[in-house]
Amino acid sequence: MLDIAAIKSRFATIKHDHIDFHVIVDPTVDGPVIGFYGEQPIAAAILDHAGRRLVFHGIAPLRRDGGYDVTLLRAGEFVIEPGFVYRLETAPAARAA
């Protein structure tokens, strides 16, 4: 028989700060190179698969074990390998006519 309480307790332990929720895969460069991190160029902005524009915000903080500390990311911030943090660009407010 299916133990619903056990299933719910297992899912309750899943944290939404897992790195998979904060990584953008295969971004498209949308802007000039503004610098280098090691030998990796840093794009001023990128586009994700949905066409959203994100702008460079910094380097991702690391935990002691070497993984990214995604708990320090703010809403709208994402990690792009090799550890760049990009923030969703907000659309300008619509002007009243």
Biopython code that builds the backbone (N, CA, C, O; Angstrom):
import numpy as np
from Bio.PDB.StructureBuilder import StructureBuilder

atoms = [
    (1, "MET", "N", (0.840, -1.186, 0.000)),
    (1, "MET", "CA", (0.000, 0.000, 0.000)),
    (1, "MET", "C", (0.882, 1.245, 0.000)),
    (1, "MET", "O", (1.957, 1.250, 0.599)),
    (2, "LEU", "N", (0.436, 2.271, -0.655)),
    (2, "LEU", "CA", (1.184, 3.516, -0.791)),
    (2, "LEU", "C", (1.120, 4.324, 0.501)),
    (2, "LEU", "O", (0.033, 4.622, 0.996)),
    (3, "ASP", "N", (2.286, 4.680, 1.047)),
    (3, "ASP", "CA", (2.353, 5.452, 2.294)),
    (3, "ASP", "C", (2.511, 6.933, 1.945)),
    (3, "ASP", "O", (3.626, 7.422, 1.766)),
    (4, "ILE", "N", (1.387, 7.636, 1.851)),
    (4, "ILE", "CA", (1.385, 9.049, 1.456)),
    (4, "ILE", "C", (2.181, 9.913, 2.422)),
    (4, "ILE", "O", (2.889, 10.824, 1.990)),
    (5, "ALA", "N", (2.080, 9.646, 3.719)),
    (5, "ALA", "CA", (2.811, 10.444, 4.718)),
    (5, "ALA", "C", (4.314, 10.323, 4.507)),
    (5, "ALA", "O", (5.036, 11.315, 4.613)),
    (6, "ALA", "N", (4.792, 9.118, 4.210)),
    (6, "ALA", "CA", (6.226, 8.915, 3.977)),
    (6, "ALA", "C", (6.681, 9.651, 2.727)),
    (6, "ALA", "O", (7.758, 10.247, 2.707)),
    (7, "ILE", "N", (5.866, 9.609, 1.693)),
    (7, "ILE", "CA", (6.214, 10.305, 0.451)),
    (7, "ILE", "C", (6.273, 11.812, 0.693)),
    (7, "ILE", "O", (7.213, 12.473, 0.252)),
    (8, "LYS", "N", (5.285, 12.355, 1.384)),
    (8, "LYS", "CA", (5.274, 13.793, 1.676)),
    (8, "LYS", "C", (6.475, 14.203, 2.510)),
    (8, "LYS", "O", (7.048, 15.267, 2.276)),
    (9, "SER", "N", (6.869, 13.384, 3.477)),
    (9, "SER", "CA", (8.012, 13.750, 4.314)),
    (9, "SER", "C", (9.305, 13.732, 3.513)),
    (9, "SER", "O", (10.199, 14.538, 3.773)),
    (10, "ARG", "N", (9.422, 12.834, 2.548)),
    (10, "ARG", "CA", (10.625, 12.795, 1.709)),
    (10, "ARG", "C", (10.712, 14.045, 0.842)),
    (10, "ARG", "O", (11.787, 14.625, 0.695)),
    (11, "PHE", "N", (9.590, 14.460, 0.272)),
    (11, "PHE", "CA", (9.599, 15.654, -0.564)),
    (11, "PHE", "C", (9.753, 16.921, 0.259)),
    (11, "PHE", "O", (10.266, 17.918, -0.249)),
    (12, "ALA", "N", (9.333, 16.912, 1.490)),
    (12, "ALA", "CA", (9.470, 18.084, 2.354)),
    (12, "ALA", "C", (10.929, 18.391, 2.641)),
    (12, "ALA", "O", (11.275, 19.531, 2.948)),
    (13, "THR", "N", (11.798, 17.370, 2.542)),
    (13, "THR", "CA", (13.218, 17.589, 2.823)),
    (13, "THR", "C", (13.974, 18.136, 1.615)),
    (13, "THR", "O", (15.134, 18.526, 1.747)),
    (14, "ILE", "N", (13.348, 18.171, 0.452)),
    (14, "ILE", "CA", (14.013, 18.708, -0.736)),
    (14, "ILE", "C", (14.115, 20.221, -0.589)),
    (14, "ILE", "O", (13.118, 20.902, -0.346)),
    (15, "LYS", "N", (15.320, 20.732, -0.737)),
    (15, "LYS", "CA", (15.532, 22.174, -0.616)),
    (15, "LYS", "C", (15.552, 22.789, -2.004)),
    (15, "LYS", "O", (16.113, 22.217, -2.938)),
    (16, "HIS", "N", (14.949, 23.936, -2.133)),
    (16, "HIS", "CA", (14.915, 24.611, -3.422)),
    (16, "HIS", "C", (16.148, 25.472, -3.652)),
    (16, "HIS", "O", (16.183, 26.265, -4.593)),
    (17, "ASP", "N", (17.162, 25.325, -2.801)),
    (17, "ASP", "CA", (18.407, 26.046, -3.030)),
    (17, "ASP", "C", (19.433, 25.139, -3.702)),
    (17, "ASP", "O", (20.628, 25.437, -3.693)),
    (18, "HIS", "N", (18.972, 24.033, -4.282)),
    (18, "HIS", "CA", (19.862, 23.130, -5.006)),
    (18, "HIS", "C", (20.394, 23.849, -6.239)),
    (18, "HIS", "O", (19.685, 24.642, -6.859)),
    (19, "ILE", "N", (21.623, 23.573, -6.584)),
    (19, "ILE", "CA", (22.294, 24.270, -7.680)),
    (19, "ILE", "C", (21.532, 24.148, -8.995)),
    (19, "ILE", "O", (21.575, 25.071, -9.808)),
    (20, "ASP", "N", (20.831, 23.030, -9.227)),
    (20, "ASP", "CA", (20.113, 22.859, -10.489)),
    (20, "ASP", "C", (19.039, 23.915, -10.712)),
    (20, "ASP", "O", (18.658, 24.172, -11.854)),
    (21, "PHE", "N", (18.549, 24.524, -9.651)),
    (21, "PHE", "CA", (17.530, 25.560, -9.779)),
    (21, "PHE", "C", (18.141, 26.922, -10.097)),
    (21, "PHE", "O", (17.411, 27.881, -10.349)),
    (22, "HIS", "N", (19.459, 27.017, -10.090)),
    (22, "HIS", "CA", (20.123, 28.315, -10.211)),
    (22, "HIS", "C", (21.131, 28.385, -11.351)),
    (22, "HIS", "O", (21.918, 29.329, -11.422)),
    (23, "VAL", "N", (21.116, 27.401, -12.239)),
    (23, "VAL", "CA", (22.094, 27.365, -13.322)),
    (23, "VAL", "C", (21.390, 27.539, -14.660)),
    (23, "VAL", "O", (20.332, 26.954, -14.891)),
    (24, "ILE", "N", (21.972, 28.335, -15.531)),
    (24, "ILE", "CA", (21.467, 28.488, -16.896)),
    (24, "ILE", "C", (22.417, 27.736, -17.812)),
    (24, "ILE", "O", (23.628, 27.956, -17.785)),
    (25, "VAL", "N", (21.861, 26.855, -18.616)),
    (25, "VAL", "CA", (22.645, 26.010, -19.510)),
    (25, "VAL", "C", (22.574, 26.574, -20.926)),
    (25, "VAL", "O", (21.523, 27.036, -21.371)),
    (26, "ASP", "N", (23.693, 26.531, -21.619)),
    (26, "ASP", "CA", (23.799, 26.984, -23.008)),
    (26, "ASP", "C", (23.284, 28.404, -23.242)),
    (26, "ASP", "O", (22.419, 28.613, -24.092)),
    (27, "PRO", "N", (23.805, 29.376, -22.501)),
    (27, "PRO", "CA", (23.383, 30.761, -22.748)),
    (27, "PRO", "C", (23.959, 31.271, -24.065)),
    (27, "PRO", "O", (24.949, 30.740, -24.569)),
    (28, "THR", "N", (23.338, 32.291, -24.608)),
    (28, "THR", "CA", (23.816, 32.951, -25.818)),
    (28, "THR", "C", (24.370, 34.314, -25.422)),
    (28, "THR", "O", (23.718, 35.071, -24.703)),
    (29, "VAL", "N", (25.569, 34.624, -25.892)),
    (29, "VAL", "CA", (26.196, 35.914, -25.574)),
    (29, "VAL", "C", (25.382, 37.034, -26.208)),
    (29, "VAL", "O", (24.974, 36.939, -27.366)),
    (30, "ASP", "N", (25.149, 38.097, -25.441)),
    (30, "ASP", "CA", (24.383, 39.247, -25.920)),
    (30, "ASP", "C", (25.023, 40.527, -25.388)),
    (30, "ASP", "O", (24.464, 41.205, -24.526)),
    (31, "GLY", "N", (26.174, 40.835, -25.903)),
    (31, "GLY", "CA", (26.874, 42.036, -25.452)),
    (31, "GLY", "C", (28.373, 41.842, -25.575)),
    (31, "GLY", "O", (28.838, 40.748, -25.896)),
    (32, "PRO", "N", (29.126, 42.893, -25.322)),
    (32, "PRO", "CA", (30.582, 42.824, -25.460)),
    (32, "PRO", "C", (31.223, 42.041, -24.316)),
    (32, "PRO", "O", (30.607, 41.812, -23.275)),
    (33, "VAL", "N", (32.467, 41.638, -24.533)),
    (33, "VAL", "CA", (33.275, 41.042, -23.469)),
    (33, "VAL", "C", (33.755, 42.185, -22.583)),
    (33, "VAL", "O", (34.342, 43.152, -23.067)),
    (34, "ILE", "N", (33.501, 42.066, -21.281)),
    (34, "ILE", "CA", (33.866, 43.150, -20.359)),
    (34, "ILE", "C", (35.079, 42.816, -19.500)),
    (34, "ILE", "O", (35.523, 43.640, -18.701)),
    (35, "GLY", "N", (35.613, 41.614, -19.663)),
    (35, "GLY", "CA", (36.779, 41.218, -18.895)),
    (35, "GLY", "C", (37.007, 39.725, -19.012)),
    (35, "GLY", "O", (36.357, 39.032, -19.794)),
    (36, "PHE", "N", (37.950, 39.248, -18.211)),
    (36, "PHE", "CA", (38.280, 37.825, -18.215)),
    (36, "PHE", "C", (38.378, 37.329, -16.786)),
    (36, "PHE", "O", (38.778, 38.070, -15.888)),
    (37, "TYR", "N", (38.012, 36.076, -16.580)),
    (37, "TYR", "CA", (38.162, 35.393, -15.295)),
    (37, "TYR", "C", (39.013, 34.181, -15.600)),
    (37, "TYR", "O", (38.540, 33.213, -16.195)),
    (38, "GLY", "N", (40.275, 34.235, -15.190)),
    (38, "GLY", "CA", (41.218, 33.235, -15.680)),
    (38, "GLY", "C", (41.379, 33.498, -17.158)),
    (38, "GLY", "O", (41.739, 34.604, -17.562)),
    (39, "GLU", "N", (41.118, 32.502, -17.960)),
    (39, "GLU", "CA", (41.163, 32.687, -19.408)),
    (39, "GLU", "C", (39.766, 32.738, -20.016)),
    (39, "GLU", "O", (39.627, 32.749, -21.239)),
    (40, "GLN", "N", (38.734, 32.768, -19.185)),
    (40, "GLN", "CA", (37.351, 32.771, -19.666)),
    (40, "GLN", "C", (36.850, 34.197, -19.881)),
    (40, "GLN", "O", (36.918, 35.014, -18.963)),
    (41, "PRO", "N", (36.346, 34.511, -21.077)),
    (41, "PRO", "CA", (35.784, 35.841, -21.299)),
    (41, "PRO", "C", (34.470, 36.007, -20.537)),
    (41, "PRO", "O", (33.701, 35.057, -20.393)),
    (42, "ILE", "N", (34.226, 37.212, -20.058)),
    (42, "ILE", "CA", (32.989, 37.537, -19.348)),
    (42, "ILE", "C", (32.140, 38.406, -20.269)),
    (42, "ILE", "O", (32.539, 39.512, -20.635)),
    (43, "ALA", "N", (30.975, 37.900, -20.639)),
    (43, "ALA", "CA", (30.058, 38.668, -21.484)),
    (43, "ALA", "C", (29.282, 39.653, -20.620)),
    (43, "ALA", "O", (28.889, 39.325, -19.500)),
    (44, "ALA", "N", (29.062, 40.846, -21.130)),
    (44, "ALA", "CA", (28.293, 41.856, -20.396)),
    (44, "ALA", "C", (26.874, 41.382, -20.145)),
    (44, "ALA", "O", (26.277, 41.706, -19.119)),
    (45, "ALA", "N", (26.331, 40.609, -21.087)),
    (45, "ALA", "CA", (24.965, 40.102, -20.948)),
    (45, "ALA", "C", (24.833, 38.805, -21.731)),
    (45, "ALA", "O", (25.612, 38.527, -22.643)),
    (46, "ILE", "N", (23.833, 38.021, -21.356)),
    (46, "ILE", "CA", (23.537, 36.775, -22.056)),
    (46, "ILE", "C", (22.023, 36.647, -22.208)),
    (46, "ILE", "O", (21.251, 37.330, -21.535)),
    (47, "LEU", "N", (21.624, 35.753, -23.108)),
    (47, "LEU", "CA", (20.213, 35.403, -23.270)),
    (47, "LEU", "C", (20.049, 33.944, -22.881)),
    (47, "LEU", "O", (20.893, 33.112, -23.216)),
    (48, "ASP", "N", (18.961, 33.625, -22.171)),
    (48, "ASP", "CA", (18.697, 32.226, -21.852)),
    (48, "ASP", "C", (17.831, 31.615, -22.950)),
    (48, "ASP", "O", (17.489, 32.292, -23.919)),
    (49, "HIS", "N", (17.475, 30.339, -22.802)),
    (49, "HIS", "CA", (16.716, 29.637, -23.842)),
    (49, "HIS", "C", (15.332, 30.241, -24.075)),
    (49, "HIS", "O", (14.740, 30.025, -25.132)),
    (50, "ALA", "N", (14.808, 30.994, -23.107)),
    (50, "ALA", "CA", (13.490, 31.624, -23.244)),
    (50, "ALA", "C", (13.589, 33.051, -23.777)),
    (50, "ALA", "O", (12.575, 33.732, -23.928)),
    (51, "GLY", "N", (14.818, 33.503, -24.062)),
    (51, "GLY", "CA", (15.010, 34.845, -24.588)),
    (51, "GLY", "C", (15.118, 35.929, -23.533)),
    (51, "GLY", "O", (15.161, 37.113, -23.865)),
    (52, "ARG", "N", (15.163, 35.538, -22.252)),
    (52, "ARG", "CA", (15.324, 36.538, -21.191)),
    (52, "ARG", "C", (16.764, 37.023, -21.183)),
    (52, "ARG", "O", (17.690, 36.236, -21.380)),
    (53, "ARG", "N", (16.950, 38.306, -20.958)),
    (53, "ARG", "CA", (18.291, 38.896, -20.929)),
    (53, "ARG", "C", (18.772, 38.988, -19.492)),
    (53, "ARG", "O", (18.044, 39.436, -18.605)),
    (54, "LEU", "N", (20.006, 38.559, -19.275)),
    (54, "LEU", "CA", (20.625, 38.629, -17.959)),
    (54, "LEU", "C", (21.930, 39.392, -18.090)),
    (54, "LEU", "O", (22.636, 39.246, -19.088)),
    (55, "VAL", "N", (22.258, 40.204, -17.097)),
    (55, "VAL", "CA", (23.479, 41.004, -17.120)),
    (55, "VAL", "C", (24.457, 40.488, -16.066)),
    (55, "VAL", "O", (24.058, 39.984, -15.016)),
    (56, "PHE", "N", (25.739, 40.625, -16.372)),
    (56, "PHE", "CA", (26.782, 40.146, -15.464)),
    (56, "PHE", "C", (26.698, 40.880, -14.137)),
    (56, "PHE", "O", (26.546, 42.101, -14.093)),
    (57, "HIS", "N", (26.800, 40.112, -13.054)),
    (57, "HIS", "CA", (26.707, 40.710, -11.724)),
    (57, "HIS", "C", (27.923, 40.400, -10.848)),
    (57, "HIS", "O", (28.179, 41.121, -9.884)),
    (58, "GLY", "N", (28.676, 39.342, -11.164)),
    (58, "GLY", "CA", (29.850, 39.020, -10.354)),
    (58, "GLY", "C", (30.223, 37.554, -10.463)),
    (58, "GLY", "O", (29.794, 36.843, -11.372)),
    (59, "ILE", "N", (31.038, 37.122, -9.507)),
    (59, "ILE", "CA", (31.509, 35.737, -9.452)),
    (59, "ILE", "C", (30.762, 35.026, -8.330)),
    (59, "ILE", "O", (30.571, 35.587, -7.251)),
    (60, "ALA", "N", (30.342, 33.798, -8.585)),
    (60, "ALA", "CA", (29.562, 33.037, -7.606)),
    (60, "ALA", "C", (30.388, 32.728, -6.362)),
    (60, "ALA", "O", (31.547, 32.327, -6.471)),
    (61, "PRO", "N", (29.803, 32.911, -5.185)),
    (61, "PRO", "CA", (30.494, 32.555, -3.941)),
    (61, "PRO", "C", (30.596, 31.038, -3.821)),
    (61, "PRO", "O", (29.705, 30.304, -4.249)),
    (62, "LEU", "N", (31.694, 30.588, -3.234)),
    (62, "LEU", "CA", (31.920, 29.148, -3.082)),
    (62, "LEU", "C", (31.753, 28.705, -1.635)),
    (62, "LEU", "O", (32.009, 29.463, -0.699)),
    (63, "ARG", "N", (31.317, 27.457, -1.476)),
    (63, "ARG", "CA", (31.279, 26.828, -0.157)),
    (63, "ARG", "C", (32.656, 26.240, 0.115)),
    (63, "ARG", "O", (33.514, 26.211, -0.767)),
    (64, "ARG", "N", (32.858, 25.777, 1.333)),
    (64, "ARG", "CA", (34.144, 25.170, 1.693)),
    (64, "ARG", "C", (34.466, 23.948, 0.848)),
    (64, "ARG", "O", (35.634, 23.655, 0.595)),
    (65, "ASP", "N", (33.424, 23.227, 0.408)),
    (65, "ASP", "CA", (33.658, 22.019, -0.392)),
    (65, "ASP", "C", (33.906, 22.335, -1.866)),
    (65, "ASP", "O", (34.098, 21.421, -2.668)),
    (66, "GLY", "N", (33.905, 23.621, -2.230)),
    (66, "GLY", "CA", (34.193, 24.029, -3.598)),
    (66, "GLY", "C", (32.968, 24.211, -4.469)),
    (66, "GLY", "O", (33.085, 24.714, -5.587)),
    (67, "GLY", "N", (31.783, 23.813, -3.989)),
    (67, "GLY", "CA", (30.554, 24.021, -4.750)),
    (67, "GLY", "C", (30.078, 25.453, -4.615)),
    (67, "GLY", "O", (30.542, 26.192, -3.747)),
    (68, "TYR", "N", (29.163, 25.838, -5.465)),
    (68, "TYR", "CA", (28.617, 27.192, -5.402)),
    (68, "TYR", "C", (27.671, 27.322, -4.215)),
    (68, "TYR", "O", (26.867, 26.428, -3.954)),
    (69, "ASP", "N", (27.769, 28.434, -3.500)),
    (69, "ASP", "CA", (26.870, 28.692, -2.374)),
    (69, "ASP", "C", (25.655, 29.449, -2.902)),
    (69, "ASP", "O", (25.594, 30.677, -2.843)),
    (70, "VAL", "N", (24.690, 28.687, -3.420)),
    (70, "VAL", "CA", (23.520, 29.309, -4.035)),
    (70, "VAL", "C", (22.599, 29.962, -3.013)),
    (70, "VAL", "O", (21.693, 30.706, -3.387)),
    (71, "THR", "N", (22.818, 29.694, -1.735)),
    (71, "THR", "CA", (21.998, 30.353, -0.711)),
    (71, "THR", "C", (22.294, 31.848, -0.655)),
    (71, "THR", "O", (21.491, 32.615, -0.124)),
    (72, "LEU", "N", (23.428, 32.268, -1.193)),
    (72, "LEU", "CA", (23.789, 33.687, -1.195)),
    (72, "LEU", "C", (23.307, 34.423, -2.444)),
    (72, "LEU", "O", (23.436, 35.644, -2.536)),
    (73, "LEU", "N", (22.749, 33.680, -3.409)),
    (73, "LEU", "CA", (22.209, 34.328, -4.596)),
    (73, "LEU", "C", (20.897, 35.012, -4.244)),
    (73, "LEU", "O", (20.135, 34.527, -3.408)),
    (74, "ARG", "N", (20.647, 36.122, -4.880)),
    (74, "ARG", "CA", (19.386, 36.840, -4.682)),
    (74, "ARG", "C", (18.381, 36.386, -5.738)),
    (74, "ARG", "O", (18.740, 35.723, -6.711)),
    (75, "ALA", "N", (17.137, 36.748, -5.534)),
    (75, "ALA", "CA", (16.098, 36.420, -6.509)),
    (75, "ALA", "C", (16.495, 36.971, -7.873)),
    (75, "ALA", "O", (16.923, 38.120, -7.982)),
    (76, "GLY", "N", (16.354, 36.159, -8.906)),
    (76, "GLY", "CA", (16.684, 36.600, -10.257)),
    (76, "GLY", "C", (18.138, 36.458, -10.627)),
    (76, "GLY", "O", (18.533, 36.871, -11.718)),
    (77, "GLU", "N", (18.965, 35.878, -9.741)),
    (77, "GLU", "CA", (20.380, 35.654, -10.050)),
    (77, "GLU", "C", (20.601, 34.184, -10.381)),
    (77, "GLU", "O", (20.006, 33.296, -9.771)),
    (78, "PHE", "N", (21.472, 33.946, -11.363)),
    (78, "PHE", "CA", (21.753, 32.595, -11.823)),
    (78, "PHE", "C", (23.249, 32.423, -12.027)),
    (78, "PHE", "O", (23.966, 33.393, -12.272)),
    (79, "VAL", "N", (23.720, 31.177, -11.925)),
    (79, "VAL", "CA", (25.133, 30.850, -12.122)),
    (79, "VAL", "C", (25.310, 30.279, -13.518)),
    (79, "VAL", "O", (24.519, 29.453, -13.975)),
    (80, "ILE", "N", (26.353, 30.730, -14.181)),
    (80, "ILE", "CA", (26.730, 30.220, -15.488)),
    (80, "ILE", "C", (28.187, 29.810, -15.391)),
    (80, "ILE", "O", (29.031, 30.597, -14.962)),
    (81, "GLU", "N", (28.486, 28.579, -15.789)),
    (81, "GLU", "CA", (29.868, 28.103, -15.718)),
    (81, "GLU", "C", (30.774, 29.048, -16.485)),
    (81, "GLU", "O", (30.412, 29.485, -17.577)),
    (82, "PRO", "N", (31.927, 29.374, -15.954)),
    (82, "PRO", "CA", (32.654, 28.784, -14.831)),
    (82, "PRO", "C", (32.444, 29.484, -13.493)),
    (82, "PRO", "O", (33.400, 29.638, -12.733)),
    (83, "GLY", "N", (31.239, 29.906, -13.187)),
    (83, "GLY", "CA", (30.974, 30.529, -11.898)),
    (83, "GLY", "C", (30.572, 31.986, -11.978)),
    (83, "GLY", "O", (30.666, 32.713, -10.989)),
    (84, "PHE", "N", (30.124, 32.420, -13.147)),
    (84, "PHE", "CA", (29.676, 33.800, -13.299)),
    (84, "PHE", "C", (28.241, 33.924, -12.793)),
    (84, "PHE", "O", (27.416, 33.039, -13.017)),
    (85, "VAL", "N", (27.953, 35.023, -12.113)),
    (85, "VAL", "CA", (26.590, 35.297, -11.669)),
    (85, "VAL", "C", (25.996, 36.333, -12.613)),
    (85, "VAL", "O", (26.569, 37.400, -12.835)),
    (86, "TYR", "N", (24.839, 35.996, -13.161)),
    (86, "TYR", "CA", (24.094, 36.920, -14.011)),
    (86, "TYR", "C", (22.739, 37.167, -13.368)),
    (86, "TYR", "O", (22.139, 36.263, -12.787)),
    (87, "ARG", "N", (22.264, 38.407, -13.481)),
    (87, "ARG", "CA", (20.988, 38.808, -12.901)),
    (87, "ARG", "C", (20.012, 39.138, -14.027)),
    (87, "ARG", "O", (20.371, 39.785, -15.011)),
    (88, "LEU", "N", (18.767, 38.680, -13.861)),
    (88, "LEU", "CA", (17.736, 39.017, -14.843)),
    (88, "LEU", "C", (17.633, 40.524, -14.980)),
    (88, "LEU", "O", (17.572, 41.250, -13.988)),
    (89, "GLU", "N", (17.613, 40.980, -16.213)),
    (89, "GLU", "CA", (17.465, 42.410, -16.469)),
    (89, "GLU", "C", (15.982, 42.753, -16.377)),
    (89, "GLU", "O", (15.148, 42.104, -17.008)),
    (90, "THR", "N", (15.664, 43.761, -15.601)),
    (90, "THR", "CA", (14.264, 44.146, -15.453)),
    (90, "THR", "C", (13.855, 45.046, -16.601)),
    (90, "THR", "O", (14.627, 45.890, -17.056)),
    (91, "ALA", "N", (12.651, 44.856, -17.055)),
    (91, "ALA", "CA", (12.132, 45.687, -18.139)),
    (91, "ALA", "C", (11.852, 47.084, -17.602)),
    (91, "ALA", "O", (11.417, 47.222, -16.459)),
    (92, "PRO", "N", (12.088, 48.114, -18.391)),
    (92, "PRO", "CA", (11.788, 49.471, -17.938)),
    (92, "PRO", "C", (10.296, 49.620, -17.674)),
    (92, "PRO", "O", (9.469, 49.018, -18.360)),
    (93, "ALA", "N", (9.966, 50.415, -16.690)),
    (93, "ALA", "CA", (8.557, 50.641, -16.351)),
    (93, "ALA", "C", (7.855, 51.355, -17.499)),
    (93, "ALA", "O", (8.428, 52.242, -18.132)),
    (94, "ALA", "N", (6.627, 50.967, -17.758)),
    (94, "ALA", "CA", (5.846, 51.599, -18.828)),
    (94, "ALA", "C", (5.470, 53.017, -18.402)),
    (94, "ALA", "O", (5.090, 53.251, -17.255)),
    (95, "ARG", "N", (5.578, 53.934, -19.316)),
    (95, "ARG", "CA", (5.243, 55.330, -19.025)),
    (95, "ARG", "C", (3.761, 55.573, -19.285)),
    (95, "ARG", "O", (3.178, 55.025, -20.221)),
    (96, "ALA", "N", (3.181, 56.390, -18.453)),
    (96, "ALA", "CA", (1.775, 56.762, -18.666)),
    (96, "ALA", "C", (1.684, 57.721, -19.842)),
    (96, "ALA", "O", (2.534, 58.596, -20.005)),
    (97, "ALA", "N", (0.661, 57.556, -20.654)),
    (97, "ALA", "CA", (0.517, 58.408, -21.847)),
    (97, "ALA", "C", (-0.065, 59.754, -21.517)),
    (97, "ALA", "O", (-0.248, 60.582, -22.409)),
]
sb = StructureBuilder()
sb.init_structure("model")
sb.init_model(0)
sb.init_chain("A")
sb.init_seg("    ")
for serial, (resi, resn, name, xyz) in enumerate(atoms, 1):
    if name == "N":
        sb.init_residue(resn, " ", resi, " ")
    sb.init_atom(name, np.array(xyz, "f"), 0.0, 1.0, " ", f" {name:<3s}", serial, name[0])
structure = sb.get_structure()
